[in-house]
Amino acid sequence: MTVVQADTEVNAAAPAAPERRRRGVPKTLLNLLSVVLGVGVWWGFSLGGDIPAPPEVLERGWELIADGTLADDVLASLGRVLAGFVLGVALAIPVGFLMGWYGIVRGLIEPWVQFFRTIPPLAIIPLAVVLMGIGETPKIFVIFLASFLACVIATFQGVVNVDKTLINAARVLGAKDGTIFARVVVPASTPFILVGMRVGLGSSWATLVAAELIAAQQGLGYRMQSAQLYYDLPTIFVGLISIGVLGLLMDRLLLLAERRLTNWQDRR
Amino acid sequence: MITVSRVNKTFPLKNDRFVALGDVSLDVADNEFVTIVGPSGCGKTTLMNILAGLETPSSGQALVNGKAITGPGPDRGVIFQQYALFPWLTVRKNVEFGLRTAGVGRAERRERAQHFIDLVGLHDFADALPRTLSGGMKQRCAIARAYAVNPSILLMDEPFGAVDALTRVRLQEQLLQTWSQEKRTVVFITHDVDEAVFLANRVVVMAARPGRIVEIVDVDLPYPRTEELRLSPAFTALRNRVWSAVYHQEPVA
């Protein structure tokens, strides 16, 4: 056994690249600056008197936190989003895999997926109310539908896009269909699935407020609806900001998962 | 021993059919190093895919040790031009992939993988992900991966086609060095005439439309092949002969 020495071709540029990116103004500082500027602009507009100023909204936020309303609303909304989203993703991943792997399944399911994709989930609400009543079911169903449709397409695309050479490489190394699926197709399509999950999460939140128009007793969307009746702008702002912050937090969590699971990818 | 006997492969076109291989016959002896060189469209990759078991001939037979090839098998290792490393696995895990599918135990897997990682000179990069490797290193990893399952035949489809000329020369020398230590039957496809002559016991020259073998050139130069040999008149003469066989082909009506 001889050791072949030949590492003049070691790719020295690769590890150096991230270093270079970190130079200049740190990204977090820019983000922070942007937030401060945005609040400043908001404050500026509020001087016109049409919208509440930041301190007013902050004060209302404290009130809603103090009497527990905000926590209850957040929990109710979060529960709906999570239930719908988790169900949607849990169904979308196997269906997407089956569509990508078996031509028959794809032929049978794709027309329906494409058809329902063109209907905004909100347009399903009237039907959902008639069929499922006004309890939690129609709300969760609409969110489920939104996240399912976003995620199923991404998963399916991921499976279809798996490099044929990688599948051949696995086959010539003795892998059979089951192994190829578990050890090549699944990891290779993970980045697509995670992107699909993020899009699905986005549409889940987008659907939430409308879903809470259906005779809800609690929830951020409901709170904003009832605030609208009393011209209670600060509460609407608190609701908007809460939804934004929650959506952002969940998206960051998914992004973190994505980074960890797919750090093998080449990134720009 | 590889036996290709009167293999035809046609692909249907819109109104016509494309003859990728027309009546190709070839024997490759055990532990022989054969290179196949020819212009694009001469069916060399199709021939390799048939040997790998990824495609089936339209007619004729491809045999390994007298048995017809029915699909991919661990007796034949394949090295692709595009490396085809699993990007989510480290060098070590890539090399272990075939051993895992063969059900080799953890300890033995690790030991055998390490042996071939050392053999191709990637010991310092065993736990690196493919994206951090250069093209030449990726291809060496692919060679180690193919070797690890201990195939008696190595099929290489333009493995050095995507690396720069300097790296290519080194990879050729390393491949011969690895081959001389771990003798295998090698079928090596290339479009580079120098490479074909430098590596092979025999150079098979193919032509296109229909894909066929036009000439087989014996390379009776001694191993180990060195830089002096590459610059010697004997090498140049063989190279010129292969060159004219490749570049001055009469089209068949």
Boltz contact constraints between the chains, C-beta under 6 A:
constraints:
  - contact:
      token1: [A, 3]
      token2: [B, 118]
      max_distance: 6.0
  - contact:
      token1: [A, 4]
      token2: [B, 121]
      max_distance: 6.0
  - contact:
      token1: [A, 4]
      token2: [B, 174]
      max_distance: 6.0
  - contact:
      token1: [A, 6]
      token2: [B, 121]
      max_distance: 6.0
  - contact:
      token1: [A, 6]
      token2: [B, 170]
      max_distance: 6.0
  - contact:
      token1: [A, 9]
      token2: [B, 134]
      max_distance: 6.0
  - contact:
      token1: [A, 9]
      token2: [B, 136]
      max_distance: 6.0
  - contact:
      token1: [A, 9]
      token2: [B, 167]
      max_distance: 6.0
  - contact:
      token1: [A, 11]
      token2: [B, 134]
      max_distance: 6.0
  - contact:
      token1: [A, 14]
      token2: [B, 132]
      max_distance: 6.0
  - contact:
      token1: [A, 165]
      token2: [B, 80]
      max_distance: 6.0
  - contact:
      token1: [A, 165]
      token2: [B, 82]
      max_distance: 6.0
  - contact:
      token1: [A, 165]
      token2: [B, 84]
      max_distance: 6.0
  - contact:
      token1: [A, 166]
      token2: [B, 84]
      max_distance: 6.0
  - contact:
      token1: [A, 168]
      token2: [B, 54]
      max_distance: 6.0
  - contact:
      token1: [A, 169]
      token2: [B, 84]
      max_distance: 6.0
  - contact:
      token1: [A, 171]
      token2: [B, 72]
      max_distance: 6.0
  - contact:
      token1: [A, 172]
      token2: [B, 52]
      max_distance: 6.0
  - contact:
      token1: [A, 172]
      token2: [B, 72]
      max_distance: 6.0
  - contact:
      token1: [A, 172]
      token2: [B, 78]
      max_distance: 6.0
  - contact:
      token1: [A, 173]
      token2: [B, 97]
      max_distance: 6.0
  - contact:
      token1: [A, 173]
      token2: [B, 98]
      max_distance: 6.0
  - contact:
      token1: [A, 173]
      token2: [B, 101]
      max_distance: 6.0
  - contact:
      token1: [A, 174]
      token2: [B, 74]
      max_distance: 6.0
  - contact:
      token1: [A, 174]
      token2: [B, 98]
      max_distance: 6.0
  - contact:
      token1: [A, 174]
      token2: [B, 101]
      max_distance: 6.0
  - contact:
      token1: [A, 174]
      token2: [B, 102]
      max_distance: 6.0
  - contact:
      token1: [A, 175]
      token2: [B, 101]
      max_distance: 6.0
  - contact:
      token1: [A, 179]
      token2: [B, 101]
      max_distance: 6.0
  - contact:
      token1: [A, 187]
      token2: [B, 88]
      max_distance: 6.0
  - contact:
      token1: [A, 264]
      token2: [B, 87]
      max_distance: 6.0
  - contact:
      token1: [A, 264]
      token2: [B, 88]
      max_distance: 6.0
  - contact:
      token1: [A, 264]
      token2: [B, 129]
      max_distance: 6.0
  - contact:
      token1: [A, 266]
      token2: [B, 131]
      max_distance: 6.0
